[in-house]
Amino acid sequence: MHPFPHNYIVSATTEQDTNIELSSPGLSALESAPPAEFGGPGDQWSPETLLVASVADCFILTFRAIARASKYDWTSIECTVDGTLEQVDRVMRFTCFDIKATLTVPAGADNKRAILLMEKAERGCLITNSLHADTHLDASVRES
């Protein structure tokens, strides 16, 4: 890992009535638009869906790193995150992220340890640790 601080640069550009193009050095551009809930088309990534996606992505990447460091063998992981956006004190903000994660492990694996590692990943996710919202994990394990 590189020494801290780390900086991440994203540029956003648009014209009056077009989708927003997001770009970052070395990455493919991505289009975004308001979600349907805010009068947008609902067929593009939005700031809201990108934030919720970053929670899911960070959870899995954190789990992967923890499992590797713990020498825990696993096959695959699925993660769905439900982010709740509410108005609190007349300010809109995400108040909760419900993470549902299912880990597939080889037959005979230590399932209790798998749950503990997923719980550790929830606590260690830098994205959720950077947000002012509750996080709840519903973790399950299945054998392949």
C-alpha positions in Angstrom: 0.0 0.0 0.0 1.1 3.5 -0.7 1.7 5.9 2.2 -1.1 8.2 3.3 -2.7 10.5 2.4 -4.3 9.1 -0.8 -6.1 11.4 -3.2 -8.8 10.3 -5.6 -9.7 12.7 -8.4 -13.0 12.6 -10.3 -14.1 15.1 -12.9 -17.8 15.7 -13.8 -19.0 17.5 -16.9 -22.3 18.1 -18.6 -24.3 20.4 -20.8 -27.6 21.9 -19.8 -29.9 18.9 -20.6 -27.5 15.9 -20.9 -26.3 13.2 -18.7 -23.2 13.9 -16.6 -20.0 12.3 -17.6 -17.8 11.2 -14.7 -14.1 10.6 -15.4 -11.0 9.8 -13.5 -7.4 9.3 -14.8 -6.9 5.8 -16.1 -10.6 4.8 -15.9 -13.4 4.4 -18.4 -15.9 7.3 -18.3 -19.2 6.7 -16.6 -22.5 8.5 -17.3 -24.9 9.5 -14.5 -28.3 11.1 -14.2 -30.8 11.9 -11.5 -32.7 8.8 -10.2 -36.4 8.4 -11.0 -37.2 9.5 -7.4 -35.8 13.0 -8.2 -37.4 13.3 -11.7 -34.6 11.6 -13.6 -34.9 8.9 -16.2 -34.0 6.1 -13.8 -31.9 4.3 -16.4 -28.5 5.6 -15.5 -26.2 5.4 -12.5 -27.0 8.3 -10.1 -25.0 9.8 -7.2 -27.3 7.8 -4.9 -26.8 4.5 -6.6 -23.1 5.1 -6.9 -22.8 5.7 -3.2 -24.7 2.5 -2.4 -22.6 0.7 -4.9 -19.5 1.9 -3.2 -20.7 0.5 0.1 -21.2 -3.0 -1.6 -17.9 -2.8 -3.4 -16.0 -1.7 -0.3 -17.6 -4.4 1.8 -16.5 -7.1 -0.7 -13.0 -5.7 -1.1 -12.5 -5.4 2.7 -13.8 -9.0 3.1 -11.4 -10.2 0.4 -8.4 -8.6 2.2 -9.4 -9.9 5.6 -10.0 -13.4 4.3 -6.6 -13.4 2.6 -4.8 -12.1 5.7 -6.7 -14.8 7.7 -5.9 -17.5 5.2 -9.6 -18.3 4.9 -10.6 -20.2 1.8 -13.9 -19.2 0.1 -15.5 -19.6 -3.3 -17.6 -16.5 -4.0 -19.5 -13.7 -2.2 -22.7 -11.9 -3.2 -23.6 -8.6 -1.6 -26.8 -6.5 -1.9 -27.0 -3.2 -0.2 -30.2 -1.3 0.5 -29.5 2.4 1.2 -32.2 4.4 2.9 -32.4 8.1 2.1 -34.5 10.2 4.4 -35.0 13.8 5.3 -33.6 14.5 8.8 -33.9 18.0 10.3 -34.8 19.3 6.8 -31.6 17.8 5.3 -31.7 14.8 3.0 -29.1 12.1 3.9 -28.6 8.4 3.9 -29.5 7.1 7.4 -28.9 3.4 7.0 -27.2 0.8 4.8 -28.6 -2.7 5.1 -26.0 -5.1 3.8 -27.1 -8.6 2.8 -24.0 -10.8 2.2 -23.9 -14.5 1.2 -20.6 -16.2 1.3 -20.1 -19.5 -0.6 -17.4 -21.7 1.0 -16.1 -25.2 0.2 -17.7 -28.1 2.0 -16.5 -28.5 5.5 -15.4 -24.9 5.9 -15.6 -23.1 9.3 -18.9 -21.3 8.9 -18.7 -19.5 12.2 -15.3 -18.1 11.3 -16.8 -17.0 7.9 -19.5 -15.0 9.7 -16.9 -13.4 12.0 -14.8 -12.4 9.0 -17.8 -10.8 7.3 -18.6 -8.9 10.5 -15.0 -7.7 10.6 -15.3 -6.6 7.0 -18.5 -4.6 7.9 -16.6 -2.8 10.7 -13.5 -2.2 8.6 -15.2 -0.8 5.4 -13.6 2.6 4.9 -16.7 3.8 2.9 -19.2 3.2 5.7 -16.7 4.4 8.3 -16.6 7.7 6.3 -20.4 8.1 6.4 -22.8 9.3 9.0 -25.3 6.4 8.7 -26.1 3.2 10.5 -25.0 -0.1 8.9 -26.6 -3.5 9.5 -25.2 -6.8 8.2 -27.2 -9.8 7.4 -24.5 -12.4 6.8 -25.1 -16.0 5.7 -22.9 -18.8 4.6 -23.6 -21.7 2.1 -21.4 -24.6 1.1 -20.7 -25.3 -2.5 
